[in-house]
Amino acid sequence: MNGLSDHDAGTGLAWRCLPFHAMSADTLYRLLRLRSEVFVVEQRCVFLDLDGLDAGCLHVLGEAPDGEGGVRLLASTRLVPAGRGFAEASIGRVATAPSVRGSGLGHALMATSIRMLHALWGVQPIRIGAQAHLEAFYNRHGFISDNKPYVEDGIPHIEMIRP
């Protein structure tokens, strides 16, 4: 599997879904930098992002030209196969660059991630571990809380399922 790609005329982004082994060093660097910017620096959360799951997952990347002949990663998720994090397939490490917050890119990212997960592995339930304050955001994408709150890395989370 070499991945999927798509272009969203509404956002102007190029979307790619790549397995870990197919990412170039530059792409992997941009991915890990975005996740570090969001989860470690912005959220002031000291945690081990490199949890050993990335190699067995696919990674959705929302990219745009950076104006200097390169590419800027603006959004990403990690698609986790069923049985790895949860019994169901999962979408995790949902990140958008702070510079594009409020633009609707997060919703485009989730819609694209759900569509790509279904294209890859078939239509099926998706379980997520969401930051509790984002519950309404995920509700808009068909996820419902299953009332399993927990604290991870000092941040309240809730398990949600999209049946």
C-alpha positions in Angstrom: 0.0 0.0 0.0 1.6 3.2 -1.1 -1.1 5.5 0.2 -4.0 7.6 -1.0 -4.0 11.2 -2.3 -6.7 13.8 -2.9 -6.9 17.5 -3.5 -9.6 19.6 -1.7 -10.6 22.5 -3.9 -12.4 24.0 -0.9 -9.3 24.3 1.2 -6.7 24.4 -1.5 -4.8 21.6 0.3 -3.3 18.5 -1.1 -4.2 15.5 1.1 -2.0 12.4 1.3 -2.4 9.3 3.3 0.9 7.4 3.6 2.2 4.4 5.5 5.1 5.3 7.7 7.7 3.5 5.5 6.6 5.5 2.5 7.3 8.9 4.1 10.5 10.7 3.1 12.7 12.0 5.8 11.5 15.6 5.1 7.8 14.5 5.3 8.5 12.6 8.6 10.3 15.6 10.0 7.4 18.0 9.1 5.0 15.5 10.7 6.9 15.1 14.0 7.5 18.9 14.1 3.8 19.7 13.8 2.9 17.1 16.5 5.6 18.5 18.8 4.4 22.1 18.2 0.8 21.2 19.0 1.0 18.5 21.7 4.2 19.4 23.5 4.8 23.1 23.1 1.3 24.6 22.7 -0.4 22.2 25.2 2.6 22.3 27.5 2.4 18.5 27.8 5.6 16.5 28.4 4.9 13.1 26.9 6.5 10.6 24.7 4.9 11.2 21.3 7.0 8.4 19.7 4.9 5.6 21.2 5.8 2.8 18.9 2.6 2.8 16.9 3.5 5.1 14.0 5.3 2.4 12.0 2.1 0.3 11.8 -0.2 3.2 11.0 -1.1 5.4 8.1 -0.7 9.1 8.3 -3.1 11.7 6.8 -1.2 14.8 5.7 -2.8 18.1 4.7 -0.1 20.1 2.8 0.1 23.4 1.0 2.9 25.2 -0.8 5.0 27.3 1.5 5.7 30.1 -1.0 9.4 29.2 -1.3 9.1 26.1 -3.5 8.5 23.7 -0.6 5.6 22.3 1.2 4.1 23.2 4.6 2.3 20.6 6.7 -0.9 22.3 8.1 -2.8 19.3 9.4 -2.3 15.6 10.2 -3.9 12.5 11.8 -2.8 9.0 12.4 -5.0 6.2 11.2 -4.6 3.2 13.6 -5.8 -0.2 12.4 -8.3 -2.2 14.5 -6.7 -4.1 17.3 -3.7 -1.8 17.8 -4.9 1.0 20.1 -8.5 -0.1 20.5 -10.5 -3.1 19.3 -11.9 -0.8 16.6 -10.0 1.3 14.0 -9.0 4.7 15.4 -8.0 8.2 14.4 -5.4 9.8 16.6 -2.8 12.5 16.9 -5.2 15.0 15.3 -3.2 18.2 14.8 -3.7 21.4 12.9 -1.1 24.2 12.8 -1.9 27.0 15.1 -1.8 29.5 12.2 -4.9 27.9 10.5 -7.1 27.4 13.6 -10.6 28.7 13.1 -10.4 28.3 9.3 -12.4 25.0 9.2 -9.3 23.0 8.4 -9.9 20.8 11.4 -13.3 19.7 10.1 -11.8 19.1 6.6 -9.1 17.0 8.3 -11.5 14.9 10.2 -13.8 14.4 7.2 -10.9 13.4 5.0 -9.4 11.1 7.7 -12.8 9.3 8.1 -13.2 9.0 4.3 -9.6 7.7 3.8 -9.9 5.2 6.7 -13.1 3.8 5.2 -11.5 3.7 1.7 -8.5 1.7 3.1 -10.2 -0.6 5.6 -13.9 -0.5 4.7 -16.8 1.2 6.5 -16.5 0.3 10.1 -16.9 1.8 13.6 -14.1 4.2 14.6 -13.1 4.7 18.3 -11.1 7.8 19.4 -9.6 9.0 22.6 -10.5 12.7 22.5 -9.5 15.6 24.6 -12.7 16.2 26.6 -13.0 19.9 25.6 -13.2 18.8 22.0 -16.2 16.5 22.5 -18.6 18.9 20.5 -16.1 19.1 17.7 -16.1 15.3 17.3 -19.9 15.1 17.7 -20.1 17.0 14.4 -18.3 14.1 12.8 -20.6 11.5 14.1 -18.7 10.5 17.2 -20.6 10.0 20.5 -19.2 9.6 24.0 -19.3 6.2 25.5 -18.9 7.7 29.0 -15.4 6.4 29.6 -13.6 9.6 30.8 -9.9 9.3 31.7 -6.9 11.5 32.2 -3.9 11.1 29.9 -0.8 13.1 30.3 -2.6 15.5 32.7 -5.4 16.3 30.1 -9.0 15.1 30.6 -10.0 12.8 27.7 -13.1 10.8 26.8 -13.5 7.8 24.6 -15.9 8.3 21.7 -17.2 6.0 19.0 -18.5 6.6 15.5 -20.7 3.6 14.9 
